[in-house]
Amino acid sequence: MARIFSGVKPTGHLTLGNYLGAIRRWAERDQHSAEALFCVVDLHALTVEHDPARVRRLSRQAATLLLAAGLDPDVCTVFVQSHVDEHTRLSYLLECTATDGEMRRMIQYKEKAARERARGGSVRLSLLTYPVLMAADILAYRAEEVPVGEDQAQHVELTRDLAVRFNQRYGPTFTVPRATHPAVAARVMDLQDPTSKMGKSHDATGGIVYLLDDPDVVRRKIMRAVTDSGRDVEYDRVARPGPANLLDVLAACGDGDPRELAGAYGSYGALKSDVADAVIELLRPVRERHAELSADPGQVDAVLKEGAARARAMARPVVDAAYDAVGLLPAG
Ligand code: TYM
């Protein structure tokens, strides 16, 4: 059976971008179509300045939200990255496969490093090596498919390159994975700055819809979304990014086509109002289920424990094979 792996990083509260770009598909499609693993990749949250208590809280919240969004632990494996040592064991071998030039070319590294420096902070070495750990996350399970938003495409490309290079050097060890993206809303943009991605770790939160925002907050953020001075509603991602983003979100909520939807609106006010209604309805069951699950954190912890045991059993033989292939003496 095909394997699928994907993950979400607990650096902030999960957003509508995370949901439409990734999590909703994991629940609706991916978990049923393959042997699927979904991971709260907590080690990745340590690549930027972090507060330990917040990371712990956000990790549990992310796991709870994955279950609330419909991931079924009887059907797929849900776990926390740091509970399975194989990820970091493999990461080192992949650091010995990747080059520093390759790492420095990663767009997310360049952007995040620039942001850290602008804040007067220092850039952690792990921010540079992060994509290698991400490659290890995927390759440790011989995953064939990686369902992600568009912003992760370059990282999955790197993962493919590393898998091919490793296999060529040391013999067939890893499956070469491919990224899959949703047809619409693969890149949900910030409502206040529609030229940049809606990202959970951004400082200004007015343009970000969080999955756990109250419905009236969601409505306010959407009604205040930046559009433009145009009179008609038209779908053009380059020339008119604000309206296009709203149309993408509306289309994704109802499985429609953003271009066709554009024709149905005569004003931005009406469009925003429908987007707000659609998003609030889309998120309602997730919020409700999250509230139920949060009342019983022991249940979530039990799912994560069981998930880690399953994940470990899958990753261990693959990582052992990689250690053997590069010439390390078996531990016996
Ligand atoms: P992260 O935590 O930033 O995002 C989790 C998932 O949500 C998608 N996403 C978006 N999709 C559409 N529009 C947006 N505005 C938006 N923002 C986020 C992301 O593409 C992602 O699919 N490096 C990864 C986490 C990771 C991972 C992995 C993913 C670590 N190891 C292995 C897949 C496989 C990240 O930072 O995702």
Residues whose N, C-alpha, C, O or C-beta is under 5 A from the ligand:
A	BS01	TYM	F5 S6 G7 V8 K9 G17 N18 G21 A22 V41 M134 D137 I138 P147 V148 G149 E150 D151 Q152 A185 A186 R187 V188 M189 K197 M198
